[in-house]
Amino acid sequence: TMKHNNVIPNAHFHKHWQERVRCYFNQAPQKKTRRVKRAAKAKAVFPRPVSGLLRPVVHCQTVKYNSKTRLGRGFTFEELKAAGINKREALNIGISVDHRRRNKSEESLRVNKERLEAYKAKLVVFPAPASEAVAQHKSHTIMPIVKAAPATEYRAITEEERKASVFTKLRHARSYARLVGYRQKRAAEQSEKKSAPGRR
């Protein structure tokens, strides 16, 4: 019999968890399967690039992420027209097209126009029965986004900066901001006393 106000024992020891354990012993075969599929895809699309079509540079959505850039779905008709590429010809030469996206700034139009022109300068079109001697572009992304590292300048610390205390400056500024009203009031009272006529 149970004594006192304790919890009734209700341990669950009949769940048969061993029957629901999943083991991934097929990791090595799956790795080989993926490699074989990649090779078959590269052979099927030869001599076109394995990574697919050229993508534009777009800005991410929302205020939190709109300063970052990523690869978009496709180039707009305006960008293709600015680069002198027919929108119907674009897919034939490996350029993605997005008929829904609109250019809302001159900067994005200019960046993607330059991207298309750089791609056209590097583009090599082979005849239909391409020979096996042709090299295939096998990188993960065509013309990936290169983010410029921020330019940082270094210099030696001066003796004046070494002796100065930032903590002291901050404390003085905090004290001044806290007492500015009191000091103005006291200065006004002293000026009134000086301007008032003297007592007899």
Secondary structure as GFF3:
##gff-version 3
##sequence-region A 1 200
A	DSSP	three_ten_helix	17	20	.	.	.	ID=ss1
A	DSSP	alpha_helix	27	45	.	.	.	ID=ss2
A	DSSP	beta_strand	57	59	.	.	.	ID=ss3
A	DSSP	alpha_helix	62	65	.	.	.	ID=ss4
A	DSSP	beta_strand	69	71	.	.	.	ID=ss5
A	DSSP	alpha_helix	77	82	.	.	.	ID=ss6
A	DSSP	alpha_helix	87	90	.	.	.	ID=ss7
A	DSSP	three_ten_helix	91	93	.	.	.	ID=ss8
A	DSSP	alpha_helix	106	122	.	.	.	ID=ss9
A	DSSP	alpha_helix	159	163	.	.	.	ID=ss10
A	DSSP	alpha_helix	166	195	.	.	.	ID=ss11
###
